[in-house]
Amino acid sequence: MFKKIASFLLCICLISSVALCLCSCDEDEGDNYPVTVADVTIEAEPLNIVVLSDSMADIISYMGYDVKMVGRSVETDQPFLAVVPTVGTATAPDIKAIISYETDLVIAENTLSDSTKKALSDAGIPVLVLKEATSMEELKTLYTNLGTALGGNVTGKTKGEESYDEFNTTLSDYNNAIPSNVVKTACYLYLDEQGTLCSFANGTLEHKLFSYCGAINSLSSQETNEVDLNNLKISTPTYIFYDSPQVLDYLNANSELSSMGALQNGNIYQVKKSDFSRLGTTTEENIYQMISFMFIEDKATPDEATPDTAQTETLPEASYSFS
């Protein structure tokens, strides 16, 4: 008799627990959706998303929402997203492929044509268009908007805010781990579409991100992207970070620039300019590698190894001491 009563009470408890969980889930779902982000209303949590922006994809991966990605633009070529199938370019995606993946949200920048957005909308797929961040404040908003869209007004928004804080704190931790008594100078160089030598102008987001590498930016005072060649020669940076091999060709073709110590000593490291707009996993990894390249004292010298060998050397994971 006692066993029957106990079993009955246990059954009642289990039923009550299940009912409470279901109620909580309903309340959570109700709190999270629908949401409106950038004038787009999302009725329920997206499960299958297509991302047509390498910058947005990097942030989405950093937040842990890349598991929702069923498609990406060909420009979104980060190695850690290689398993996600491509669906054409960011400007001209394959609409049929997007529909075939049962996509319930497309995330893009403002490169999509109105006809493409209409075709997706007619197929019942909302298109969330967000602009790239140009400041840390805008970056925080971008993290929050993406989190809200993908996880809801409570869960997702919180994840977006916390992920941005983690991103910002990690970069600061890297920078703070550099010995204060070690001073090094560096600059970043790239060529624009006209073949003009450029760097990050003061006040830009790229300029801010580059500052986390811990070296004094020898071109920090320039107000435009175009580099004053005389200023570059006078500043004599100890390290040069560059976008492409064409930048090295440009420098080596100039007899005065080719004699700079950074080139002669092999203190050069390639970081693609596009990576500075991938404001999540990619940026965090690149800042870490730039700091490692400059501040690891026991790395191979140019005489002992090629620059490529020196560039791939890293510190143990989660070790932020660069002394």
ZAMARGU-4260 file (C-alpha; in steps of 0.2 Angstrom, whole numbers, plus 5000, padded with zeros to 4 digits):
<rodrens>
0) 5000/5000/5000 | 5014/5012/5005 | 5023/5008/4988 | 5007/5012/4978 | 5005/5029/4988
5) 5023/5033/4985 | 5022/5029/4967 | 5006/5040/4965 | 5015/5055/4974 | 5030/5053/4963
10) 5020/5053/4947 | 5011/5069/4953 | 5028/5077/4956 | 5034/5072/4939 | 5019/5079/4930
15) 5020/5095/4940 | 5038/5097/4935 | 5035/5094/4917 | 5021/5106/4917 | 5032/5119/4926
20) 5046/5117/4913 | 5034/5118/4898 | 5027/5134/4906 | 5044/5141/4908 | 5049/5137/4890
25) 5033/5145/4884 | 5036/5161/4895 | 5055/5161/4888 | 5049/5160/4870 | 5036/5173/4873
30) 5049/5185/4881 | 5061/5182/4866 | 5050/5182/4851 | 5044/5191/4841 | 5058/5204/4839
35) 5061/5218/4828 | 5079/5222/4822 | 5083/5236/4809 | 5064/5237/4805 | 5063/5218/4801
40) 5051/5208/4812 | 5057/5190/4816 | 5042/5180/4823 | 5052/5165/4830 | 5070/5159/4833
45) 5079/5156/4817 | 5085/5139/4815 | 5093/5139/4797 | 5102/5155/4793 | 5111/5161/4777
50) 5125/5174/4780 | 5130/5185/4765 | 5143/5195/4775 | 5160/5189/4781 | 5160/5202/4794
55) 5143/5197/4801 | 5148/5178/4800 | 5163/5181/4811 | 5153/5189/4824 | 5140/5176/4823
60) 5153/5162/4825 | 5161/5172/4840 | 5144/5171/4849 | 5142/5153/4845 | 5127/5155/4833
65) 5137/5148/4818 | 5128/5131/4821 | 5113/5139/4813 | 5122/5143/4797 | 5116/5133/4782
70) 5124/5144/4769 | 5137/5158/4767 | 5143/5170/4753 | 5159/5165/4744 | 5168/5180/4752
75) 5165/5172/4769 | 5180/5161/4767 | 5186/5160/4786 | 5193/5142/4788 | 5182/5139/4803
80) 5167/5141/4792 | 5173/5130/4778 | 5160/5116/4782 | 5146/5128/4778 | 5141/5127/4759
85) 5142/5143/4749 | 5127/5151/4740 | 5135/5163/4728 | 5142/5180/4731 | 5136/5193/4743
90) 5129/5204/4729 | 5121/5190/4719 | 5117/5175/4729 | 5109/5159/4723 | 5091/5162/4728
95) 5085/5144/4724 | 5099/5137/4734 | 5095/5148/4749 | 5076/5142/4748 | 5082/5124/4746
100) 5090/5125/4763 | 5074/5129/4772 | 5082/5146/4777 | 5071/5156/4789 | 5083/5171/4790
105) 5096/5179/4778 | 5108/5191/4785 | 5117/5203/4774 | 5125/5220/4771 | 5117/5234/4760
110) 5125/5226/4744 | 5109/5216/4740 | 5099/5222/4726 | 5080/5226/4729 | 5075/5213/4717
115) 5085/5199/4727 | 5077/5205/4743 | 5060/5205/4736 | 5063/5187/4729 | 5068/5181/4746
120) 5054/5190/4754 | 5041/5183/4742 | 5048/5166/4747 | 5044/5170/4765 | 5062/5173/4770
125) 5065/5189/4780 | 5081/5198/4775 | 5090/5207/4789 | 5102/5220/4782 | 5114/5228/4795
130) 5128/5240/4791 | 5147/5237/4796 | 5153/5245/4812 | 5165/5260/4810 | 5167/5263/4829
135) 5168/5252/4845 | 5151/5259/4850 | 5143/5254/4833 | 5152/5237/4835 | 5143/5234/4852
140) 5127/5238/4844 | 5130/5226/4830 | 5134/5212/4842 | 5118/5216/4851 | 5107/5217/4836
145) 5114/5200/4829 | 5112/5192/4846 | 5094/5198/4847 | 5089/5192/4830 | 5097/5175/4832
150) 5092/5172/4851 | 5078/5183/4855 | 5075/5199/4865 | 5081/5191/4882 | 5093/5176/4878
155) 5100/5183/4862 | 5102/5201/4867 | 5111/5196/4883 | 5123/5184/4873 | 5127/5198/4861
160) 5131/5210/4875 | 5141/5198/4884 | 5151/5192/4868 | 5155/5210/4864 | 5162/5213/4882
165) 5172/5197/4880 | 5179/5202/4864 | 5184/5219/4870 | 5191/5212/4887 | 5201/5199/4878
170) 5209/5212/4867 | 5213/5223/4882 | 5220/5208/4891 | 5232/5204/4877 | 5238/5222/4877
175) 5240/5223/4896 | 5250/5207/4896 | 5264/5216/4886 | 5279/5222/4897 | 5278/5240/4900
180) 5296/5242/4899 | 5297/5235/4881 | 5294/5249/4868 | 5292/5244/4849 | 5286/5253/4834
185) 5275/5246/4820 | 5264/5252/4806 | 5251/5244/4795 | 5252/5246/4776 | 5240/5242/4761
190) 5238/5247/4743 | 5221/5255/4738 | 5213/5251/4721 | 5223/5265/4713 | 5239/5257/4719
195) 5242/5271/4732 | 5251/5266/4748 | 5239/5268/4763 | 5237/5265/4781 | 5223/5266/4794
200) 5218/5284/4797 | 5217/5291/4814 | 5200/5289/4822 | 5194/5274/4812 | 5189/5257/4819
205) 5204/5248/4811 | 5216/5261/4818 | 5209/5257/4836 | 5210/5238/4833 | 5228/5240/4827
210) 5232/5249/4843 | 5229/5233/4853 | 5245/5225/4846 | 5255/5235/4859 | 5267/5244/4848
215) 5268/5262/4845 | 5260/5266/4828 | 5273/5275/4819 | 5259/5282/4807 | 5247/5286/4821
220) 5245/5304/4817 | 5239/5303/4799 | 5222/5310/4796 | 5219/5302/4779 | 5223/5284/4773
225) 5236/5289/4760 | 5254/5287/4767 | 5266/5302/4767 | 5281/5292/4760 | 5293/5305/4768
230) 5284/5302/4785 | 5286/5283/4783 | 5305/5285/4780 | 5307/5296/4795 | 5297/5286/4806
235) 5307/5270/4803 | 5295/5257/4811 | 5304/5242/4818 | 5289/5231/4812 | 5279/5232/4797
240) 5262/5223/4795 | 5255/5222/4777 | 5240/5217/4767 | 5247/5208/4752 | 5264/5203/4743
245) 5261/5218/4732 | 5264/5230/4747 | 5281/5222/4749 | 5284/5224/4730 | 5280/5242/4731
250) 5292/5245/4746 | 5306/5236/4738 | 5304/5245/4722 | 5308/5261/4731 | 5327/5262/4735
255) 5324/5273/4751 | 5310/5263/4758 | 5318/5246/4754 | 5332/5250/4766 | 5320/5251/4781
260) 5326/5241/4795 | 5309/5231/4796 | 5312/5225/4779 | 5331/5221/4781 | 5328/5212/4797
265) 5313/5202/4791 | 5301/5210/4804 | 5287/5209/4792 | 5270/5200/4795 | 5255/5198/4783
270) 5238/5202/4790 | 5225/5204/4776 | 5216/5221/4777 | 5199/5212/4775 | 5203/5203/4792
275) 5201/5220/4801 | 5183/5220/4797 | 5180/5202/4803 | 5176/5208/4820 | 5176/5192/4831
280) 5186/5176/4830 | 5197/5182/4816 | 5202/5199/4824 | 5205/5191/4841 | 5217/5178/4833
285) 5226/5191/4822 | 5229/5203/4837 | 5236/5188/4847 | 5247/5183/4833 | 5254/5201/4830
290) 5258/5203/4848 | 5266/5186/4848 | 5277/5190/4833 | 5284/5206/4840 | 5285/5201/4859
295) 5290/5183/4859 | 5309/5184/4863 | 5314/5167/4858 | 5306/5166/4841 | 5317/5161/4827
300) 5328/5175/4819 | 5327/5179/4800 | 5344/5170/4799 | 5337/5154/4807 | 5320/5153/4799
305) 5310/5160/4785 | 5298/5174/4790 | 5284/5162/4787 | 5291/5150/4800 | 5293/5164/4813
310) 5275/5170/4809 | 5267/5154/4813 | 5274/5152/4830 | 5262/5155/4844 | 5261/5156/4863
315) 5252/5142/4873 | 5233/5145/4872 | 5227/5156/4886 | 5244/5162/4891 | 5244/5181/4890
320) 5261/5184/4897 | 5272/5191/4883 | 5287/5195/4894
</rodrens>
